[in-house]
């Protein structure tokens, strides 16, 4: 099973920043190097989750199907925000339980810039879904159940963006939409760094690098737009919430550090950090215990859960 690079589908509040905790960037550098090591399959991917019994069972298909869960999530969010509807029925079938999508509606974008950028995001994520589905063939997982409604409120409450009994409407305006997108995109980048280092087929590695580049462009643009609009405090709160879910190390970086812009979350060696699938799931489930919930109310499909 090989993904060919040509399979990629082309796309036709303000306030000063509060004091931030010191960042353990050396730990992030070590985690990044560890995740890229070909001998780190057990440590980086097996962790404590439900995975194949041996490293040999961790195939490219296993890794790519894990990624497909998150491409489904991104595509459904961005498509609904820009068009009012999601992926077609033919784009979501596969192995495992096909789930419904709750929530999602068109955002009343106020600017040409963000409206156009959101359309790019939707087209890119749909392209990623179909690239992976073609490569996986009959082994592609079905779309799992996805929550695009109350999960955003739960995430906003965890970040302190709304009170404990408040509601966060990610579709109310383009600023809320950008904050919702910020929850996803940085996580996708760190997940791709970790996963791509475990792929065996060279063509799959090449295409994963293309995916990583696209997600990194997206994440950088979101960070830049939020900072330019004075949402540093809010973005940093989201970053801290992600950090509280993915383990003891302080890996995540907001868009401001001690009042200085931090568009690129890199360590002194200019390396971005990686996350294991288990860390990614803890954020997506909004559960440090990795209990299904949050954006995947019934869990993800595939072997890595």
Order of alpha helices (4+ residues) and beta strands (2+ residues): alpha-alpha-beta-alpha-beta-alpha-alpha-alpha-alpha-beta-beta-alpha
